[in-house]
């Protein structure tokens, strides 16, 4: 079972554990996308920390509600 929370915008949020090639584990919260298309978007700083190659760069819009 996957446990998570629902935020004020009614988005399902789960925490992912991402492991790099040296065994270091990084935690990253993620919004569950019910229209998942097979791609995972990660923040650029985490991509650098994990020493990953860029597959593709794109633009994303993060919406905040206050």
mmCIF file of the N, C-alpha and C atoms, coordinates in Angstrom:
data_MODEL
# 
_entry.id   MODEL 
# 
loop_
_atom_site.group_PDB 
_atom_site.id 
_atom_site.type_symbol 
_atom_site.label_atom_id 
_atom_site.label_alt_id 
_atom_site.label_comp_id 
_atom_site.label_asym_id 
_atom_site.label_entity_id 
_atom_site.label_seq_id 
_atom_site.pdbx_PDB_ins_code 
_atom_site.Cartn_x 
_atom_site.Cartn_y 
_atom_site.Cartn_z 
_atom_site.occupancy 
_atom_site.B_iso_or_equiv 
_atom_site.pdbx_formal_charge 
_atom_site.auth_seq_id 
_atom_site.auth_comp_id 
_atom_site.auth_asym_id 
_atom_site.auth_atom_id 
_atom_site.pdbx_PDB_model_num 
ATOM 1   N N  . UNK A 1 1  ? 0.841  -1.169 0.000   1.00 0.00 ? 1  UNK A N  1 
ATOM 2   C CA . UNK A 1 1  ? 0.000  0.000  0.000   1.00 0.00 ? 1  UNK A CA 1 
ATOM 3   C C  . UNK A 1 1  ? 0.889  1.236  0.000   1.00 0.00 ? 1  UNK A C  1 
ATOM 4   N N  . UNK A 1 2  ? 0.469  2.267  -0.709  1.00 0.00 ? 2  UNK A N  1 
ATOM 5   C CA . UNK A 1 2  ? 1.162  3.543  -0.746  1.00 0.00 ? 2  UNK A CA 1 
ATOM 6   C C  . UNK A 1 2  ? 0.393  4.508  0.139   1.00 0.00 ? 2  UNK A C  1 
ATOM 7   N N  . UNK A 1 3  ? 1.097  5.142  1.067   1.00 0.00 ? 3  UNK A N  1 
ATOM 8   C CA . UNK A 1 3  ? 0.469  6.110  1.959   1.00 0.00 ? 3  UNK A CA 1 
ATOM 9   C C  . UNK A 1 3  ? 0.893  7.508  1.546   1.00 0.00 ? 3  UNK A C  1 
ATOM 10  N N  . UNK A 1 4  ? 0.002  8.468  1.709   1.00 0.00 ? 4  UNK A N  1 
ATOM 11  C CA . UNK A 1 4  ? 0.306  9.841  1.363   1.00 0.00 ? 4  UNK A CA 1 
ATOM 12  C C  . UNK A 1 4  ? -0.687 10.774 2.015   1.00 0.00 ? 4  UNK A C  1 
ATOM 13  N N  . UNK A 1 5  ? -0.754 11.980 1.486   1.00 0.00 ? 5  UNK A N  1 
ATOM 14  C CA . UNK A 1 5  ? -1.685 12.985 1.996   1.00 0.00 ? 5  UNK A CA 1 
ATOM 15  C C  . UNK A 1 5  ? -2.413 13.617 0.823   1.00 0.00 ? 5  UNK A C  1 
ATOM 16  N N  . UNK A 1 6  ? -3.474 14.330 1.124   1.00 0.00 ? 6  UNK A N  1 
ATOM 17  C CA . UNK A 1 6  ? -4.169 15.161 0.153   1.00 0.00 ? 6  UNK A CA 1 
ATOM 18  C C  . UNK A 1 6  ? -4.015 16.595 0.634   1.00 0.00 ? 6  UNK A C  1 
ATOM 19  N N  . UNK A 1 7  ? -3.480 17.458 -0.246  1.00 0.00 ? 7  UNK A N  1 
ATOM 20  C CA . UNK A 1 7  ? -3.228 18.837 0.165   1.00 0.00 ? 7  UNK A CA 1 
ATOM 21  C C  . UNK A 1 7  ? -4.485 19.697 0.017   1.00 0.00 ? 7  UNK A C  1 
ATOM 22  N N  . UNK A 1 8  ? -4.342 20.993 0.295   1.00 0.00 ? 8  UNK A N  1 
ATOM 23  C CA . UNK A 1 8  ? -5.478 21.911 0.261   1.00 0.00 ? 8  UNK A CA 1 
ATOM 24  C C  . UNK A 1 8  ? -6.072 22.059 -1.134  1.00 0.00 ? 8  UNK A C  1 
ATOM 25  N N  . UNK A 1 9  ? -5.289 21.738 -2.168  1.00 0.00 ? 9  UNK A N  1 
ATOM 26  C CA . UNK A 1 9  ? -5.782 21.805 -3.548  1.00 0.00 ? 9  UNK A CA 1 
ATOM 27  C C  . UNK A 1 9  ? -6.335 20.467 -4.018  1.00 0.00 ? 9  UNK A C  1 
ATOM 28  N N  . UNK A 1 10 ? -6.539 19.537 -3.078  1.00 0.00 ? 10 UNK A N  1 
ATOM 29  C CA . UNK A 1 10 ? -7.068 18.204 -3.356  1.00 0.00 ? 10 UNK A CA 1 
ATOM 30  C C  . UNK A 1 10 ? -6.154 17.381 -4.266  1.00 0.00 ? 10 UNK A C  1 
ATOM 31  N N  . UNK A 1 11 ? -4.834 17.623 -4.174  1.00 0.00 ? 11 UNK A N  1 
ATOM 32  C CA . UNK A 1 11 ? -3.849 16.834 -4.913  1.00 0.00 ? 11 UNK A CA 1 
ATOM 33  C C  . UNK A 1 11 ? -3.334 15.728 -4.006  1.00 0.00 ? 11 UNK A C  1 
ATOM 34  N N  . UNK A 1 12 ? -3.234 14.523 -4.544  1.00 0.00 ? 12 UNK A N  1 
ATOM 35  C CA . UNK A 1 12 ? -2.671 13.407 -3.784  1.00 0.00 ? 12 UNK A CA 1 
ATOM 36  C C  . UNK A 1 12 ? -1.149 13.524 -3.828  1.00 0.00 ? 12 UNK A C  1 
ATOM 37  N N  . UNK A 1 13 ? -0.514 13.537 -2.647  1.00 0.00 ? 13 UNK A N  1 
ATOM 38  C CA . UNK A 1 13 ? 0.943  13.704 -2.531  1.00 0.00 ? 13 UNK A CA 1 
ATOM 39  C C  . UNK A 1 13 ? 1.515  12.453 -1.879  1.00 0.00 ? 13 UNK A C  1 
ATOM 40  N N  . UNK A 1 14 ? 2.566  11.903 -2.498  1.00 0.00 ? 14 UNK A N  1 
ATOM 41  C CA . UNK A 1 14 ? 3.290  10.780 -1.896  1.00 0.00 ? 14 UNK A CA 1 
ATOM 42  C C  . UNK A 1 14 ? 4.771  11.151 -1.812  1.00 0.00 ? 14 UNK A C  1 
ATOM 43  N N  . UNK A 1 15 ? 5.482  10.491 -0.937  1.00 0.00 ? 15 UNK A N  1 
ATOM 44  C CA . UNK A 1 15 ? 6.917  10.707 -0.810  1.00 0.00 ? 15 UNK A CA 1 
ATOM 45  C C  . UNK A 1 15 ? 7.646  9.567  -1.516  1.00 0.00 ? 15 UNK A C  1 
ATOM 46  N N  . UNK A 1 16 ? 8.557  9.920  -2.410  1.00 0.00 ? 16 UNK A N  1 
ATOM 47  C CA . UNK A 1 16 ? 9.357  8.931  -3.126  1.00 0.00 ? 16 UNK A CA 1 
ATOM 48  C C  . UNK A 1 16 ? 10.748 8.872  -2.522  1.00 0.00 ? 16 UNK A C  1 
ATOM 49  N N  . UNK A 1 17 ? 11.317 7.689  -2.456  1.00 0.00 ? 17 UNK A N  1 
ATOM 50  C CA . UNK A 1 17 ? 12.719 7.522  -2.079  1.00 0.00 ? 17 UNK A CA 1 
ATOM 51  C C  . UNK A 1 17 ? 13.481 7.192  -3.347  1.00 0.00 ? 17 UNK A C  1 
ATOM 52  N N  . UNK A 1 18 ? 14.450 8.043  -3.682  1.00 0.00 ? 18 UNK A N  1 
ATOM 53  C CA . UNK A 1 18 ? 15.223 7.886  -4.907  1.00 0.00 ? 18 UNK A CA 1 
ATOM 54  C C  . UNK A 1 18 ? 16.662 7.609  -4.522  1.00 0.00 ? 18 UNK A C  1 
ATOM 55  N N  . UNK A 1 19 ? 17.220 6.530  -5.052  1.00 0.00 ? 19 UNK A N  1 
ATOM 56  C CA . UNK A 1 19 ? 18.560 6.087  -4.683  1.00 0.00 ? 19 UNK A CA 1 
ATOM 57  C C  . UNK A 1 19 ? 19.524 6.357  -5.839  1.00 0.00 ? 19 UNK A C  1 
ATOM 58  N N  . UNK A 1 20 ? 20.696 6.952  -5.527  1.00 0.00 ? 20 UNK A N  1 
ATOM 59  C CA . UNK A 1 20 ? 21.686 7.166  -6.578  1.00 0.00 ? 20 UNK A CA 1 
ATOM 60  C C  . UNK A 1 20 ? 22.601 5.956  -6.695  1.00 0.00 ? 20 UNK A C  1 
ATOM 61  N N  . UNK A 1 21 ? 23.558 6.023  -7.602  1.00 0.00 ? 21 UNK A N  1 
ATOM 62  C CA . UNK A 1 21 ? 24.425 4.873  -7.872  1.00 0.00 ? 21 UNK A CA 1 
ATOM 63  C C  . UNK A 1 21 ? 25.354 4.527  -6.717  1.00 0.00 ? 21 UNK A C  1 
ATOM 64  N N  . UNK A 1 22 ? 25.514 5.448  -5.759  1.00 0.00 ? 22 UNK A N  1 
ATOM 65  C CA . UNK A 1 22 ? 26.373 5.191  -4.603  1.00 0.00 ? 22 UNK A CA 1 
ATOM 66  C C  . UNK A 1 22 ? 25.584 4.744  -3.385  1.00 0.00 ? 22 UNK A C  1 
ATOM 67  N N  . UNK A 1 23 ? 24.281 4.599  -3.534  1.00 0.00 ? 23 UNK A N  1 
ATOM 68  C CA . UNK A 1 23 ? 23.448 4.133  -2.433  1.00 0.00 ? 23 UNK A CA 1 
ATOM 69  C C  . UNK A 1 23 ? 22.863 5.235  -1.568  1.00 0.00 ? 23 UNK A C  1 
ATOM 70  N N  . UNK A 1 24 ? 23.136 6.495  -1.903  1.00 0.00 ? 24 UNK A N  1 
ATOM 71  C CA . UNK A 1 24 ? 22.538 7.607  -1.160  1.00 0.00 ? 24 UNK A CA 1 
ATOM 72  C C  . UNK A 1 24 ? 21.064 7.702  -1.513  1.00 0.00 ? 24 UNK A C  1 
ATOM 73  N N  . UNK A 1 25 ? 20.243 7.944  -0.508  1.00 0.00 ? 25 UNK A N  1 
ATOM 74  C CA . UNK A 1 25 ? 18.805 8.002  -0.708  1.00 0.00 ? 25 UNK A CA 1 
ATOM 75  C C  . UNK A 1 25 ? 18.332 9.436  -0.536  1.00 0.00 ? 25 UNK A C  1 
ATOM 76  N N  . UNK A 1 26 ? 17.506 9.887  -1.473  1.00 0.00 ? 26 UNK A N  1 
ATOM 77  C CA . UNK A 1 26 ? 16.948 11.227 -1.458  1.00 0.00 ? 26 UNK A CA 1 
ATOM 78  C C  . UNK A 1 26 ? 15.429 11.105 -1.406  1.00 0.00 ? 26 UNK A C  1 
ATOM 79  N N  . UNK A 1 27 ? 14.801 11.938 -0.591  1.00 0.00 ? 27 UNK A N  1 
ATOM 80  C CA . UNK A 1 27 ? 13.334 11.952 -0.495  1.00 0.00 ? 27 UNK A CA 1 
ATOM 81  C C  . UNK A 1 27 ? 12.803 13.079 -1.360  1.00 0.00 ? 27 UNK A C  1 
ATOM 82  N N  . UNK A 1 28 ? 11.736 12.798 -2.090  1.00 0.00 ? 28 UNK A N  1 
ATOM 83  C CA . UNK A 1 28 ? 11.113 13.804 -2.944  1.00 0.00 ? 28 UNK A CA 1 
ATOM 84  C C  . UNK A 1 28 ? 9.608  13.610 -2.897  1.00 0.00 ? 28 UNK A C  1 
ATOM 85  N N  . UNK A 1 29 ? 8.875  14.668 -2.527  1.00 0.00 ? 29 UNK A N  1 
ATOM 86  C CA . UNK A 1 29 ? 7.418  14.600 -2.570  1.00 0.00 ? 29 UNK A CA 1 
ATOM 87  C C  . UNK A 1 29 ? 6.970  14.708 -4.016  1.00 0.00 ? 29 UNK A C  1 
ATOM 88  N N  . UNK A 1 30 ? 5.903  14.011 -4.353  1.00 0.00 ? 30 UNK A N  1 
ATOM 89  C CA . UNK A 1 30 ? 5.404  14.004 -5.718  1.00 0.00 ? 30 UNK A CA 1 
ATOM 90  C C  . UNK A 1 30 ? 3.881  14.050 -5.719  1.00 0.00 ? 30 UNK A C  1 
ATOM 91  N N  . UNK A 1 31 ? 3.331  14.766 -6.686  1.00 0.00 ? 31 UNK A N  1 
ATOM 92  C CA . UNK A 1 31 ? 1.884  14.789 -6.897  1.00 0.00 ? 31 UNK A CA 1 
ATOM 93  C C  . UNK A 1 31 ? 1.533  13.580 -7.760  1.00 0.00 ? 31 UNK A C  1 
ATOM 94  N N  . UNK A 1 32 ? 0.538  12.811 -7.335  1.00 0.00 ? 32 UNK A N  1 
ATOM 95  C CA . UNK A 1 32 ? 0.100  11.661 -8.114  1.00 0.00 ? 32 UNK A CA 1 
ATOM 96  C C  . UNK A 1 32 ? -0.685 12.178 -9.313  1.00 0.00 ? 32 UNK A C  1 
ATOM 97  N N  . UNK A 1 33 ? -0.216 11.831 -10.496 1.00 0.00 ? 33 UNK A N  1 
ATOM 98  C CA . UNK A 1 33 ? -0.826 12.274 -11.749 1.00 0.00 ? 33 UNK A CA 1 
ATOM 99  C C  . UNK A 1 33 ? -1.656 11.132 -12.310 1.00 0.00 ? 33 UNK A C  1 
ATOM 100 N N  . UNK A 1 34 ? -2.957 11.285 -12.291 1.00 0.00 ? 34 UNK A N  1 
ATOM 101 C CA . UNK A 1 34 ? -3.820 10.202 -12.773 1.00 0.00 ? 34 UNK A CA 1 
ATOM 102 C C  . UNK A 1 34 ? -3.760 10.045 -14.282 1.00 0.00 ? 34 UNK A C  1 
ATOM 103 N N  . UNK A 1 35 ? -3.176 11.011 -14.968 1.00 0.00 ? 35 UNK A N  1 
ATOM 104 C CA . UNK A 1 35 ? -2.982 10.912 -16.408 1.00 0.00 ? 35 UNK A CA 1 
ATOM 105 C C  . UNK A 1 35 ? -1.546 10.555 -16.737 1.00 0.00 ? 35 UNK A C  1 
ATOM 106 N N  . UNK A 1 36 ? -0.871 9.798  -15.864 1.00 0.00 ? 36 UNK A N  1 
ATOM 107 C CA . UNK A 1 36 ? 0.543  9.467  -16.012 1.00 0.00 ? 36 UNK A CA 1 
ATOM 108 C C  . UNK A 1 36 ? 0.843  8.917  -17.401 1.00 0.00 ? 36 UNK A C  1 
ATOM 109 N N  . UNK A 1 37 ? 1.913  9.468  -18.008 1.00 0.00 ? 37 UNK A N  1 
ATOM 110 C CA . UNK A 1 37 ? 2.248  9.088  -19.381 1.00 0.00 ? 37 UNK A CA 1 
ATOM 111 C C  . UNK A 1 37 ? 3.585  8.359  -19.488 1.00 0.00 ? 37 UNK A C  1 
ATOM 112 N N  . UNK A 1 38 ? 4.137  7.916  -18.347 1.00 0.00 ? 38 UNK A N  1 
ATOM 113 C CA . UNK A 1 38 ? 5.387  7.167  -18.390 1.00 0.00 ? 38 UNK A CA 1 
ATOM 114 C C  . UNK A 1 38 ? 6.622  7.986  -18.099 1.00 0.00 ? 38 UNK A C  1 
ATOM 115 N N  . UNK A 1 39 ? 6.480  9.279  -17.891 1.00 0.00 ? 39 UNK A N  1 
ATOM 116 C CA . UNK A 1 39 ? 7.612  10.151 -17.619 1.00 0.00 ? 39 UNK A CA 1 
ATOM 117 C C  . UNK A 1 39 ? 7.569  10.608 -16.165 1.00 0.00 ? 39 UNK A C  1 
ATOM 118 N N  . UNK A 1 40 ? 8.735  10.790 -15.578 1.00 0.00 ? 40 UNK A N  1 
ATOM 119 C CA . UNK A 1 40 ? 8.857  11.324 -14.222 1.00 0.00 ? 40 UNK A CA 1 
ATOM 120 C C  . UNK A 1 40 ? 9.621  12.626 -14.297 1.00 0.00 ? 40 UNK A C  1 
ATOM 121 N N  . UNK A 1 41 ? 9.078  13.667 -13.723 1.00 0.00 ? 41 UNK A N  1 
ATOM 122 C CA . UNK A 1 41 ? 9.752  14.963 -13.679 1.00 0.00 ? 41 UNK A CA 1 
ATOM 123 C C  . UNK A 1 41 ? 10.418 15.128 -12.326 1.00 0.00 ? 41 UNK A C  1 
ATOM 124 N N  . UNK A 1 42 ? 11.682 15.525 -12.349 1.00 0.00 ? 42 UNK A N  1 
ATOM 125 C CA . UNK A 1 42 ? 12.422 15.771 -11.117 1.00 0.00 ? 42 UNK A CA 1 
ATOM 126 C C  . UNK A 1 42 ? 12.977 17.186 -11.140 1.00 0.00 ? 42 UNK A C  1 
ATOM 127 N N  . UNK A 1 43 ? 13.155 17.793 -9.966  1.00 0.00 ? 43 UNK A N  1 
ATOM 128 C CA . UNK A 1 43 ? 13.765 19.124 -9.917  1.00 0.00 ? 43 UNK A CA 1 
ATOM 129 C C  . UNK A 1 43 ? 15.218 19.064 -10.412 1.00 0.00 ? 43 UNK A C  1 
ATOM 130 N N  . UNK A 1 44 ? 15.688 20.116 -11.094 1.00 0.00 ? 44 UNK A N  1 
ATOM 131 C CA . UNK A 1 44 ? 17.056 20.122 -11.624 1.00 0.00 ? 44 UNK A CA 1 
ATOM 132 C C  . UNK A 1 44 ? 18.136 19.848 -10.583 1.00 0.00 ? 44 UNK A C  1 
ATOM 133 N N  . UNK A 1 45 ? 17.971 20.366 -9.349  1.00 0.00 ? 45 UNK A N  1 
ATOM 134 C CA . UNK A 1 45 ? 18.996 20.135 -8.331  1.00 0.00 ? 45 UNK A CA 1 
ATOM 135 C C  . UNK A 1 45 ? 19.078 18.658 -7.941  1.00 0.00 ? 45 UNK A C  1 
ATOM 136 N N  . UNK A 1 46 ? 17.958 17.960 -7.926  1.00 0.00 ? 46 UNK A N  1 
ATOM 137 C CA . UNK A 1 46 ? 17.969 16.531 -7.612  1.00 0.00 ? 46 UNK A CA 1 
ATOM 138 C C  . UNK A 1 46 ? 18.590 15.741 -8.765  1.00 0.00 ? 46 UNK A C  1 
ATOM 139 N N  . UNK A 1 47 ? 18.311 16.146 -9.992  1.00 0.00 ? 47 UNK A N  1 
ATOM 140 C CA . UNK A 1 47 ? 18.932 15.499 -11.153 1.00 0.00 ? 47 UNK A CA 1 
ATOM 141 C C  . UNK A 1 47 ? 20.450 15.614 -11.058 1.00 0.00 ? 47 UNK A C  1 
ATOM 142 N N  . UNK A 1 48 ? 20.931 16.788 -10.666 1.00 0.00 ? 48 UNK A N  1 
ATOM 143 C CA . UNK A 1 48 ? 22.377 16.987 -10.495 1.00 0.00 ? 48 UNK A CA 1 
ATOM 144 C C  . UNK A 1 48 ? 22.932 16.127 -9.364  1.00 0.00 ? 48 UNK A C  1 
ATOM 145 N N  . UNK A 1 49 ? 22.234 16.084 -8.228  1.00 0.00 ? 49 UNK A N  1 
ATOM 146 C CA . UNK A 1 49 ? 22.685 15.280 -7.087  1.00 0.00 ? 49 UNK A CA 1 
ATOM 147 C C  . UNK A 1 49 ? 22.787 13.806 -7.444  1.00 0.00 ? 49 UNK A C  1 
ATOM 148 N N  . UNK A 1 50 ? 21.842 13.327 -8.241  1.00 0.00 ? 50 UNK A N  1 
ATOM 149 C CA . UNK A 1 50 ? 21.821 11.917 -8.627  1.00 0.00 ? 50 UNK A CA 1 
ATOM 150 C C  . UNK A 1 50 ? 22.743 11.621 -9.808  1.00 0.00 ? 50 UNK A C  1 
ATOM 151 N N  . UNK A 1 51 ? 23.329 12.678 -10.368 1.00 0.00 ? 51 UNK A N  1 
ATOM 152 C CA . UNK A 1 51 ? 24.220 12.556 -11.521 1.00 0.00 ? 51 UNK A CA 1 
ATOM 153 C C  . UNK A 1 51 ? 23.518 11.856 -12.693 1.00 0.00 ? 51 UNK A C  1 
ATOM 154 N N  . UNK A 1 52 ? 22.270 12.267 -12.926 1.00 0.00 ? 52 UNK A N  1 
ATOM 155 C CA . UNK A 1 52 ? 21.482 11.681 -14.005 1.00 0.00 ? 52 UNK A CA 1 
ATOM 156 C C  . UNK A 1 52 ? 21.709 12.448 -15.303 1.00 0.00 ? 52 UNK A C  1 
ATOM 157 N N  . UNK A 1 53 ? 21.508 11.769 -16.417 1.00 0.00 ? 53 UNK A N  1 
ATOM 158 C CA . UNK A 1 53 ? 21.532 12.427 -17.715 1.00 0.00 ? 53 UNK A CA 1 
ATOM 159 C C  . UNK A 1 53 ? 20.145 12.990 -17.990 1.00 0.00 ? 53 UNK A C  1 
ATOM 160 N N  . UNK A 1 54 ? 20.126 14.142 -18.624 1.00 0.00 ? 54 UNK A N  1 
ATOM 161 C CA . UNK A 1 54 ? 18.850 14.722 -19.026 1.00 0.00 ? 54 UNK A CA 1 
ATOM 162 C C  . UNK A 1 54 ? 18.320 13.965 -20.226 1.00 0.00 ? 54 UNK A C  1 
ATOM 163 N N  . UNK A 1 55 ? 17.089 13.538 -20.159 1.00 0.00 ? 55 UNK A N  1 
ATOM 164 C CA . UNK A 1 55 ? 16.429 12.914 -21.294 1.00 0.00 ? 55 UNK A CA 1 
ATOM 165 C C  . UNK A 1 55 ? 15.792 14.004 -22.154 1.00 0.00 ? 55 UNK A C  1 
ATOM 166 N N  . UNK A 1 56 ? 15.126 14.911 -21.463 1.00 0.00 ? 56 UNK A N  1 
ATOM 167 C CA . UNK A 1 56 ? 14.471 16.014 -22.144 1.00 0.00 ? 56 UNK A CA 1 
ATOM 168 C C  . UNK A 1 56 ? 14.219 17.119 -21.137 1.00 0.00 ? 56 UNK A C  1 
ATOM 169 N N  . UNK A 1 57 ? 14.317 18.330 -21.580 1.00 0.00 ? 57 UNK A N  1 
ATOM 170 C CA . UNK A 1 57 ? 13.975 19.477 -20.741 1.00 0.00 ? 57 UNK A CA 1 
ATOM 171 C C  . UNK A 1 57 ? 12.663 20.051 -21.224 1.00 0.00 ? 57 UNK A C  1 
ATOM 172 N N  . UNK A 1 58 ? 11.876 20.555 -20.294 1.00 0.00 ? 58 UNK A N  1 
ATOM 173 C CA . UNK A 1 58 ? 10.601 21.157 -20.647 1.00 0.00 ? 58 UNK A CA 1 
ATOM 174 C C  . UNK A 1 58 ? 10.209 22.188 -19.610 1.00 0.00 ? 58 UNK A C  1 
ATOM 175 N N  . UNK A 1 59 ? 9.139  22.848 -19.871 1.00 0.00 ? 59 UNK A N  1 
ATOM 176 C CA . UNK A 1 59 ? 8.637  23.848 -18.946 1.00 0.00 ? 59 UNK A CA 1 
ATOM 177 C C  . UNK A 1 59 ? 7.493  23.261 -18.137 1.00 0.00 ? 59 UNK A C  1 
ATOM 178 N N  . UNK A 1 60 ? 7.421  23.675 -16.915 1.00 0.00 ? 60 UNK A N  1 
ATOM 179 C CA . UNK A 1 60 ? 6.323  23.253 -16.037 1.00 0.00 ? 60 UNK A CA 1 
ATOM 180 C C  . UNK A 1 60 ? 5.837  24.465 -15.267 1.00 0.00 ? 60 UNK A C  1 
ATOM 181 N N  . UNK A 1 61 ? 4.607  24.421 -14.896 1.00 0.00 ? 61 UNK A N  1 
ATOM 182 C CA . UNK A 1 61 ? 4.024  25.511 -14.118 1.00 0.00 ? 61 UNK A CA 1 
ATOM 183 C C  . UNK A 1 61 ? 3.649  24.944 -12.760 1.00 0.00 ? 61 UNK A C  1 
ATOM 184 N N  . UNK A 1 62 ? 4.164  25.582 -11.727 1.00 0.00 ? 62 UNK A N  1 
ATOM 185 C CA . UNK A 1 62 ? 3.806  25.166 -10.374 1.00 0.00 ? 62 UNK A CA 1 
ATOM 186 C C  . UNK A 1 62 ? 2.824  26.202 -9.846  1.00 0.00 ? 62 UNK A C  1 
ATOM 187 N N  . UNK A 1 63 ? 1.673  25.748 -9.426  1.00 0.00 ? 63 UNK A N  1 
ATOM 188 C CA . UNK A 1 63 ? 0.658  26.659 -8.927  1.00 0.00 ? 63 UNK A CA 1 
ATOM 189 C C  . UNK A 1 63 ? 0.637  26.610 -7.414  1.00 0.00 ? 63 UNK A C  1 
ATOM 190 N N  . UNK A 1 64 ? 0.507  27.773 -6.836  1.00 0.00 ? 64 UNK A N  1 
ATOM 191 C CA . UNK A 1 64 ? 0.439  27.875 -5.390  1.00 0.00 ? 64 UNK A CA 1 
ATOM 192 C C  . UNK A 1 64 ? -0.908 28.491 -5.012  1.00 0.00 ? 64 UNK A C  1 
ATOM 193 N N  . UNK A 1 65 ? -1.441 28.052 -3.917  1.00 0.00 ? 65 UNK A N  1 
ATOM 194 C CA . UNK A 1 65 ? -2.634 28.709 -3.406  1.00 0.00 ? 65 UNK A CA 1 
ATOM 195 C C  . UNK A 1 65 ? -2.338 29.145 -1.985  1.00 0.00 ? 65 UNK A C  1 
ATOM 196 N N  . UNK A 1 66 ? -2.673 30.366 -1.694  1.00 0.00 ? 66 UNK A N  1 
ATOM 197 C CA . UNK A 1 66 ? -2.393 30.919 -0.364  1.00 0.00 ? 66 UNK A CA 1 
ATOM 198 C C  . UNK A 1 66 ? -3.671 31.328 0.307   1.00 0.00 ? 66 UNK A C  1 
# 
